[in-house]
Amino acid sequence: MAEKLGRKWIACDLGRFAIHTTRKRLIQVQRELKKAGKSYRAFEVLNLGKYERQFFFGVPANIPQEQQEQLLEAKQEKYVNLILEGYSAQRVEGHKYLHGKKAGRFVHVGPLSVPVTKMLVEDVFEECRQNLITQVDILGFEFEMGLVPYIKEELREKGVDIRLRYIPKEVFDKRAVEKGQVKFYDVAYLQVKPHIKDKTVKIELTNFTTYYTQDDLEEMEKSLKKGGAKVVIENGQITKLIKDKSGILKREVLTKNWVDWIDYWSVDFDYESKKEIIRVEEDGEIKEVWTGNYIFENIWQSFRTKKSPKNELITAPHTYEKAGKYKIMVKVVDIVGVDTSHVVEVEIK
């Protein structure tokens, strides 16, 4: 309403899906104003991200990286135990990379302030292989791109079932942990195809693969009461369970195609054009430092609404002014509110 009335506003929410819903509504306001020939305003979605996580453990963001790492190392034990508690896993000893165990699967807790890398995954894999461990979950806040297909095509064939799962922000909420409301979602994988003509590029979304498992289908069937219904997520499928009054159980698969998982997707056609700059204190002076990351700018987007339940799967054409190589980032938000990103490089001649 503030946006429709042209007022200044700042909104904040802890819930991932609440932010996502608000973003879609604000974009819809922009589209309606544009259609009516009226001016409309831009807005930003800001995420505290790793700085928020570090602050939770008493590590300020405005000190040199070396000092941050020293403080984080001292608090490593507390951090690992907190994540294992949120994941309902038991702590295990005697391993370098394996921190816990849950329902027969070992657990590795990834770093607090940097992404889980291919090298780290290989170290976890090697320790599992040497100890004849066949199942492991790797938990992380961020993951290096391309890990899912690498694990699927390379490591699983070598005898270790590795599952990557996002650590949710709710893990820092003690009440949510105690109530069992913290959900760890599997890392998904998306594929895109660039269509290049002269200096114009269109991006096509070609596949989205997920292995989300939030519930145990068979356990839910047993616990479901007569006349009841339940929506279950298991191994990348969303299934509606219905048990009639006579106790007969029916299953209805709601995600019949990979596009059913896509709620929203957007594209930054020049991802490395805007660096992420933060201010840090060094020797009593405030300096601006590049974090090594870039800021995603939403140049094009498509999303579903109740009135328009289908997504566009190919973008409008984007024209580059200059020849050269450009990195394009595609960001997908799925129907459970989880972000998945992919970067593709194109050459404009």
KEKEPA-655796 format. One record per residue: z negated, y, x negated of N, C-alpha, C, O in turn. Coordinates in steps of 0.001 Angstrom, whole numbers, plus 500000, padded with zeros to 6 digits. Last residue first. Layout:
<nodes>
ZYXZYXZYXZYX/...
</nodes>
This chain:
<nodes>
530052489510469908531053489957468904531807491173469414532682491692468721/526855488312470079527809489168470767528768489724469710528335490336468734/525145485345470258525848486242469348526927486985470127527796486375470751/521852484367471284523272484542471546523868485501470527523172486366469996/519155482115471536519822483156470758521308483191471095521948482143471180/516429481677473761517757481252473340518421482421472598518264483578472989/513218480545474573514019481575473896515350480979473461515392479903472863/511079480087477352512082479514476465512914480652475870513272481601476568/507927479433479005508932480311478415509884479546477505509540478496476961/505983479202481892506678478446480849507803479327480327508553479906481112/502916479731483659504084480278482958504655479271481968503908478569481287/501753478563486809501734478423485350503034478946484750504119478653485252/501562478385489608501215479639488943501193479603487436500664480526486817/502518476274490933501063476270490752500611477465489919499438477569489559/505243476691490929504546476828492214503032476681492110502323476933493085/505853478582487840506063477490488790505157477649490016504404478617490124/507674480982486310506359480768486906506549479711487985507310479912488932/509510481296483317509410480673484637507949480624485058507081480266484261/511455483350481298510080483010481696510093482471483122510624483113484028/513478483573478513513445483233479935512028482780480264511472481921479580/514652485826476103513541485009476583513635484837478090513840485793478838/517095485994473664516839486159475091515676485252475480515708484049475218/518027487689470812517190486617471344516825486950472790516320488031473093/521231488387469444520128488784470302519347487547470737519927486493470997/523398489610466961522661488473467492521450488972468271520733489865467820/526227491805467778525116491313466968524474490087467600524930489586468628/527528494913469142527686493521468712526484493110467865525801493963467299/526060496988471705526476496735470332526652495241470080526008494411470722/525481496931474414526260498058473900526825497762472512527918498214472170/525752494177476654525188494741475423526096495856474912527321495747474967/525186493510480048526144493977479037525412494617477862524560495487478046/524597490815482156523965491856481338524924492223480213525419491346479506/525171489667485494525642489888484119524899491026483432524611492058484037/522395488020487122523472489009487159523928489238485717523142489021484794/521727484494486473521411485920486508522651486765486799523785486292486733/521369481646488510522113482313487438521909483817487588521917484345488700/519980480735490640519874479944489408520699480517488264520730479949487172/517875482214493043519162482255492354518991481490491045517944481598490406/515802480184495168515996481016493993517469481079493623518220480132493853/514930480162498639515735479643497534515866480672496420516020481866496674/513596481282500816512911480237500042513695479678498852513190478817498131/513151484061502205514229483602501306513658482547500369513272482868499245/510855484261503722512136484553504364513316484049503533514348483658504078/508926483628501838508995482829503069510341483023503767510900482083504331/510521483742498598509624484286499612509748483390500843510590482493500876/511080483326495092511120482836496464510142483599497344509083484039496896/512967485351492750511773484651493211511920484270494680512757484808495405/514307486608489736514573486017491046513317485265491465512675484615490640/515091489357487515514206488335488056514713487831489403515443488524490112/515542491210484474516131490595485678515164489546486185514480488903485388/513715492319482703514955493046482984515632492524484255516221493293485016/510647492574481668511300491931482796512548492731483199512449493704483947/509861492104478390510220493118479370511096492482480445512153491923480153/507334491009476272508357490570477228508596491669478253507660492120478912/506783492047473037506421492264474435507594491880475324508710492370475147/506081489830470272506899490834470957506466490922472413505863489995472953/503962489354467333504507489000468643505347490144469205505331491263468693/502888490409465142503860489335464907504497488861466198505444488074466185/501309492591465525500657491278465634501584490124465258501130488994465076/501285495457463562502115494563464368501481493169464360501156492638463299/498868498042463753499344496824463088500177496000464057499824495859465228/497555501166463017498376500406463948499034499245463212499677499436462179/494147501859462115495558501685461769496269500897462859495664500067463537/491418503864461516492136503136462564493619503087462201494262504118462007/489061503463458834490224504124459422490881503236460483490896502012460359/487093502013457600486694503191458360487839503940459011487615504952459675/488514499866456520487872500852455634487558502161456363487732503255455824/490210499468459476490169499033458084489614500171457222490156501275457194/490595498459462756489821499329461872489766498720460478489324497583460313/493650498438464650492544497766463966491852498759463038492437499749462599/495677498335467499494943499188466558493778498412465970493004497797466704/498869496662467865497457496877468207496818497776467152497354497952466058/502040496053469239501265496814468256499824496964468752499585497339469900/504725494053469596503358494211470101502511494846468992502298494244467940/508040495482469735506961494784469036505609495046469699505377496106470280/510949495088471318509697495827471471508548495030470864508132494015471422/513112493462470906513339494908470803512043495710470858512028496884470488/513296490746471209512681491256469987512875492761469803512811493271468684/514664490291473653513225490030473563512574490671472346511423491101472422/516788491179475534516631491604474133515152491518473775514477492534473614/516634490229478110517880489997477382517832490472475927518755490189475162/514321488525479757514377489675478856515576489438477938515542488550477086/514063487295483064514766487267481785514613488598481058514755489664481657/512311485053485321512757486370484872513298486268483448513036485304482729/511428483340488324511858483336486923512464484674486567513057485346487411/509394481527490578509810482839490066510356482636488659509809481848487887/509042478930491341508684479969492304509278481317491894509620482141492741/510238475748490940510411477128490482510050478113491589510679478126492647/510155473203491973509005473643491189509058475136490857508031475729490528/512583472734493105511451472890494018510196473378493302509280473903493935/514309472145491074514285473540491540513124473796492506512725474943492704/514101469368490782513399470231489814513329471684490282512388472393489928/513451467875494025514360468306492971513617469243492028512619469850492415/511399467282495713512511466328495658513481466643494525514250465776494108/508354467671496235509214468150495148510340467146494936510245466266494080/507141466209498262507531467588498546508455468165497478509257469052497772/507105463082499661507313463782498392507873465173498683508944465307499276/504754461696501659505936462560501741506051463345500434505196464177500132/503375458678502796503581459582501666504850460397501889505890459854502262/500898457461505076502285457860504808502314458816503620501422459646503447/498844454850506310499056455902505326500547456173505127501352455247505022/496924454131509124498210453917508441498526455125507568498483456268508023/494693454549510653494504454220509241495776453944508482495727453561507314/494941455498513157494820454039513050494677453583511603494555452388511335/495312458190512767494042457749513351493839456240513299492711455755513385/497018458463509531496868458671510967495558458060511485494793457480510714/497105460234506651496544458998507204496281459231508689495456460062509070/499270461503504261498849461632505655498330460268506132499035459265506029/499881463316501364499348462081501926498865462342503347498132463300503594/502509464727499678501595464954500799501191463593501362502042462811501785/502990465328496246503097464394497360502073464745498438500912465025498137/504755466436493593503792466887494594504013466059495844505094466083496433/505097465182490312505498465126491706504378465661492588503203465376492360/504182464986487710505309465856487997505827465806489414506900466341489694/501956463180487908503122462889487074504361463679487500505450463120487634/500759464446490907500646463364489940501985463140489253503010462939489904/499029466217493250499972466391492139499742465269491145498648465147490594/498750466112496807498359465560495505499444465847494473500634465739494770/497339467142499804498457467343498891498001466986497485496983467494497014/496298465352502671495958465876501354497226466025500527498088465147500540/494791464734505869495976464961505047495556465623503740494575466366503702/493358462493508421493344463534507401494659463648506648495531462787506760/493141460373510081493488461640510706493549462796509721493762463942510116/490643458869508078491628458722509155491858460068509841490916460802510142/490260460238504739489746459771506027490871459676507062491910460321506931/490812459241501421491312460015502556490829459405503878490973458204504104/490112457554499367489073458463499865489504459245501105488666459848501775/492477456155498834491272455419499222490242456323499893489583455927500854/494198458227498052494528457399499220493292456669499745493087456576500955/492967459126495742493026460014496903493334459231498179492802459531499247/493430456949494075492047457299494419492010458186495658491144458031496519/496226457072493882495595455905494497494156456190494911493706455736495963/496610459588492574497184459307493886496472458165494599496149458273495782/494548461736491062494882460318491021495318459912492425494510459891493353/495720465042490101494932464124490914495378462680490663496456462440490119/497302466353488344496056467008488725495132466032489450493910466180489415/499715466338486145498880465355486827497538466018487098496737466218486185/502978467319485298501663467691485816500973466511486490501568465791487292/505236467194483806504515465939484006503114466204484548502184465435484304/508439468735484273506986468796484180506384467424484433506938466606485167/511345470534483599510686469227483568509184469410483425508718470152482559/514151472007484734512728472276484547512010470938484674512058470291485720/517461473288484088516513472183484304515089472658484063514849473586483292/519059475596484103519698474293484310518728473137484525519112472109485082/519784478872484750518637477954484677519158476562485042519642476356486155/521947480899482919521811479924484002520603479024483750520436478484482656/522667484229482225521820483081481892521684482184483126521354482645484218/525446486066480998524690485605482165523914484365481739524427483540480984/526618488829479137525957487519479148525293487280480503524665488172481073/529239490625477573528450490369478773527897488951478755528597487999478410/531149491234475767529788491699475473528841491487476651527774492097476718/532978488370476319533027489659475620531593490084475259530903489373474529/530839486299477835532208486784477980532269488201477449531697489121478033/528729483509477989529102484723477251530577485051477477531447484193477328/526061482089479399527496482211479639527931483556479055527551484612479562/523440479909478330524040481245478340525549481163478588526228480284478059/521210477875480030522550477888479447523109479307479501523246479868480588/517995476254479649518864477327480138520207477254479424520327476653478357/515179474311480551516458474402479854517299475500480491517315475657481711/511644473849480045512778474334480814514016474446479930513915474649478720/508714472018480483509855472259479599511020472729480452511356472102481456/505075472393480633506389472038481160507483472402480149507217473006479109/501954471079479931502987472014479485504339471520479977504702470364479761/499589470467482580500486470002481529501523471066481190501922471855482047/496526472240483169497880471860483569498727471446482367498597472004481278/493278471867484158494104471912482958495501471397483329495645470250483754/491097473598486226492244472697486191493060472927484918493481474050484638/487856473880487370488728474196486234489837473157486138489560471968485985/485996473245489248487168473986489711488152474314488597489173474955488844/483477472070489096484657471245488873485952471905489305486903471222489685/481255473614489184481787473192490476483024472312490342483569471853491346/480866474203486487479856473409487186480359472870488522479943471794488953/483127475846486042482990474569485329482025473650486075482313472470486277/482517478037487627483723477262487938483669475889487280484099474893487862/480227478957486305480124478505487698481319477641488084481167476636488779/481227479752483814480274478635483896480170478082485313480039476873485501/484243480524482756483406480812483921482488479607484163482931478571484659/485959479713480842484894480610480403483948480990481543482964481697481324/487852478325482174486943477533481361485778478384480850484735477851480469/489652480012483354488459479676484132487446478859483335486302478710483764/491877480065481782490858481094481547489552480752482251488476481149481805/492807476690480784492795477829481709491686478816481370490684478456480753/494776475246478382493376475571478656493363476790479576493868477842479184/497475473012479067496986474382478931495495474473479226494999473871480178/498314470084477240497737470683478449497201472083478152496560472312477126/500396467454476285499985468832476018499479469462477311500136469381478349/499977464159475288500128465030476449499589466411476094498448466532475649/501346461395473692500722462717473513501026463567474736502174463681475164/501141458211472969501411459003474164500640460314474052499432460352474287/502539456632470274501409457480470668501834458355471845502772459145471732/504815455150469488503605454449469920502412455286470288501354454735470592/507188456332468956506474455761467801505097455234468185504295454905467311/508057457540471208508749456311470829508057455604469660508306454426469404/506581459847471149506211458814472122506875457479471798506320456416472080/507890461411469150506576460824468909506199459718469889505557458745469495/510636462094470091510294461589468754508988460789468722508979459627468314/510959462940472731512067462244472077511674461579470762512306460605470353/508492464151473444509125463173474335510149462318473592510205461105473795/508060465931471348507096464857471605507747463744472426507576462558472141/510334467567471674510076466898470390509129465715470586509364464630470055/510059468626474277511144467679473989510954466923472680511361465767472572/507564470125473736507662469073474756508829468122474493508621466908474484/508046472070471729507154470936471462507348469792472454507305468623472070/509484474376472154510227473184471750509364471965471509509882470918471122/507202476839470937508310476449471795509029475218471239509163475047470028/503719476264470590504995476580469953506139476062470831506049474973471398/501455477299473097502127476217472390503440476715471798504172477483472423/498127478392473956499542478664473745500141477519472933499438476849472177/495742477144474383496029478320475198497517478669475118498097479174476078/495412473506474578495671474767473890495907475904474865496232475675476030/494841470084473879494561471238474722494805472524473942494443472617472770/496273467015473918496106468183473051495992469408473941496924469741474673/495249463717474422495560464991475078495301466116474087494232466173473479/496462460481473591495705461676473205496201462881474001497400463048474226/496714457040472945496761458098473958495901459281473532494743459105473154/496416455153470926497726455255471578497844456375472594498944456655473071/495173454529467753494921455221469017496264455524469666497152456088469026/494979453467465180495498452629466272495147453196467648494863452451468586/494446455217463186493288454616463852493663453765465062492808453388465863/496935456119462402496114455434461408494926454708462039494450453707461503/497744457423464777498477456253464284497639455439463311497626454210463379/495949459574464924495976458552465984496633457272465480496138456172465726/496697460976462634495338460448462723495248459374463810494548458376463637/499343461623463378499107460770462210497705460174462235497525459004461899/498949463331465607499688462071465749499365461111464604499138459922464832/497692465485464365496966464724465396497618463351465572496929462336465675/499822466303462727498545465896462118497720465061463096497120464057462713/501723466984464652502014465880463729500746465388463039500604464191462789/500453469188465804500725468006466634500985466791465738500517465691466035/500561470947463611499268470483464107499441469219464947498657468278464816/503347471340463420502620470761462291501264470211462738500858469135462300/503925472608465826504493471286465579503729470583464458503489469377464528/500919474307467016502207474210466340502673472761466202501913471821466433/499345476235469385499415474874468859500823474687468292501809474884469002/498884479760468519499467478649469283499300477302468591499134477233467373/495583481242467977496990481038467600497555479844468384496790479006468863/492914481362468780493676482614468694495129482455468281495854483449468235/491761478766468977491435479798469962492443480937469965492801481436471032/493502475587468597492867476821468116492722477878469206493445477887470202/492810472615470692493626473486469846492919474786469508491856475074470058/491104469701470696491002471075471189491737471992470216491338472130469059/492118466491471584492071467480470512492036468867471138492847469177472011/490914463418472824491186464831473099491101465646471812490147465519471045/491901460138474005491242461028473057491710462463473310492753462694473921/491397458357477029492304459176476212491486460061475282490499460665475702/489466457138478562490268456305477675491242457063476802491860456473475916/488298459364479912488984458288480647489931457490479760491060457198480153/488213461258477065488112461337478517488948460229479147490160460163478940/486771462541474101487404461413474781487160461536476278486059461869476715/487164464763471209486506464188472385487291463031472969488312462600472432/488476465470468840487168466058469138486429465368470278485199465384470313/490405464702466165490056464226467502488625464630467828487680464187467175/490702465482463539491434466215464568491080465809466000491430466515466945/488861463895462099489160465259461669489771466069462803489397467224463007/486103461869463244487530462167463138487729463617462716486867464464462949/483418461500463702484081460625462737485567460839462593486235460077461895/482631461707467259482454462055465847483292461125464971483804460105465431/483243463186470454483277462032469554483168462530468114483574463650467803/482100464315473649482319464600472228482328463295471429481521462401471687/483845463732476707482686463473475865483036463736474395484138463416473950/485145466060479158485320465055478101484045464926477289483260465869477186/485693468041481056484875466865481435485075465720480444485165464557480837/486724470376480309487694469298480505487015468006480963487681467003481224/484471471897479868485368472289480942486365471201481295486805471105482440/483536470529477603482735470534478834483613470885480031483518470253481083/485529471144475760485326469742476150484520469637477443484782468771478277/485080473898475518486346473420476081486205471966476543486711471603477605/482505473929474335482749474614475608484009474071476289484005473815477493/482903472570471923482003471994472931482233472614474310482168471924475327/484609474399470615485071473040470927484217472417472033484744471812472966/482853476671470382484127476744471104484609475357471536484977475163472695/480797475752468751480490476225470100481743476234470963481704475853472133/482293475240466424481575474159467098481263474528468549481443473719469459/483245477797465643484166476723466024483483475631466845484031475157467840/482005480007464632481736479688466032482583478524466537482635478285467744/482952480248462080481513480058462240481153479635463667480131478987463890/485615480787462624485273479520461966483788479207462146483409478052462340/485447483359463660485871482257464521485487480908463935485082479998464659/484732484824461390483808484765462525484143483596463445483247482921463952/487036484422459838485732484001459316484720483859460454483947482902460490/489009485615461444489078484174461173487749483641460658487364482522461000/488226488307461348488255487599462623488208486088462396487464485373463067/488622488873458651487258488891459179487176488151460512486197487458460787/491440488682458609490632487820457738489190487734458238488599486654458250/492287490742460317492508489344460684491623488396459879491114487414460418/489961493511460719491032492796460024491088491312460379490069490702460702/489128494478464133488754494277462728489865493484462058490649492838462753/489448494664466903489786495829466074489248495720464653488942496734464026/488561492571468384489983492570468024490331493674467040491388493635466410/485462490827467673486226492003468116487662491970467613487948491414466552/483980488057468793484892488423467701485733489608468161486642489423468970/482369486791470703481804487845469869482652488226468678482126488671467658/483630485080472379482838484482471302482311485529470317481861485186469223/485007486830473974484027485946474608483103485326473567481929485076473842/486860487861472204485737488708472585484621487873473213483440488159473019/488739485816472175487952486078470972486708486899471307485632486658470759/489769486079474760489130484829474352488243485044473130487132484518473060/490881488645474679489809488355475632489040487105475204487812487072475274/492853488166472829491807489135472491490606488949473410489459489077472982/494617486407474035493760485879472977492641486855472605491593486431472119/494785488139477150495159487000476311494136486613475267492945486501475556/495123490335478766494245490460477600494424489300476625494237489460475419/498148491442480019497288490263479872496440490427478618496974490635477528/499724493447482435499085493365481118498097492203481087497313492012482016/502565494403483882501552493361484019500981493133482620501691492673481725/503638497643484964503409496674483896502370495645484323501418495966485033/506342499196486801504925498864486615504821497809485517505810497158485183/508473501914487919508212500692487154506715500432487103505912501337487334/509382503140491187508678503238489901508563501876489237508556500836489895/512267504583492844511148503637492759510606503641491336511275504083490402/514056506602495233513597506320493871512415505360493911511658505327494881/516294505265497767515155506067497324514749505693495899515062504603495421/518144503703499028518627504836498246517532505752497768517796506896497399/517310501420500203517297502610501056517776503861500317517814504949500893/517349499735498029518304499491499110518427500709500027519500500997500557/515139500724496633516481500831496050517559500690497124518548501423497131/513081499993498374513322501409498089514725501629497526515411502585497887/513304497203498220513475497871499515513767499360499325514603499925500031/512754496760495507514060496386496057514341497095497389515463497529497651/510069497622495342511117498286494555512500498026495157513310498941495299/508871495720497001508799497137497361509888497912496627510555498760497218/509347493447495451509973493538496767509966494987497271510930495434497891/507678493986493336509127493957493089509882494083494410510921494739494483/505251493682494679505616494994494139507106495069493836507731496107494055/505298490961495288505254491941496380505681493328495895506379494056496601/505270489797492739506407489568493626506452490623494737507525491118495082/502728490690491818503953491074491110505178490919492027506025491811492084/501003489352493581501067490811493586502355491302492930502997492224493430/501418486706492752501761487104494118501909488617494225502827489111494880/500386486850490108501788486482490337502250486915491731503356487435491878/497717487417490591498533488365489821500011488120490104500784489056490311/497050485035491921496899486322492610497736487399491928498388488200492597/497371483099489994498334483132491089498239484425491881499232484873492455/495236483678488215496611483656487733497611483826488893498569484593488791/492452485716488880493272484574489288494716484704488856495352485728489105/491282488108488258491077487003487317492026485846487613492371485080486714/492854491282488497492407490053489141492270488979488087493045488935487132/493486494731489201493134493666488271492638492462489060492077492601490147/495418497747489285494871496571489964494517495512488927495174495410487891/495711501151489648495482500095488659494859498935489420493871499123490130/497874503805490756496971502682491002496819501835489741497700501815488881/499026506695492519498724506035491251497743504904491506496874505018492370/501136506458495448499897506812494756499789506119493405500400505073493185/503192505925497193503475506719496001502245507144495234502300508092494450/502852504201499246502482505596499516502709506505498312502456507708498384/503538501816498044504379502298499139504107503773499449505007504504499862/501361501612496269502717501788495738503649502339496829504457503228496562/499255501221498034499228502379497140500622502669496597501020503828496478/500000498790499168500000500000500000500000501256499136500664502239499463/
</nodes>
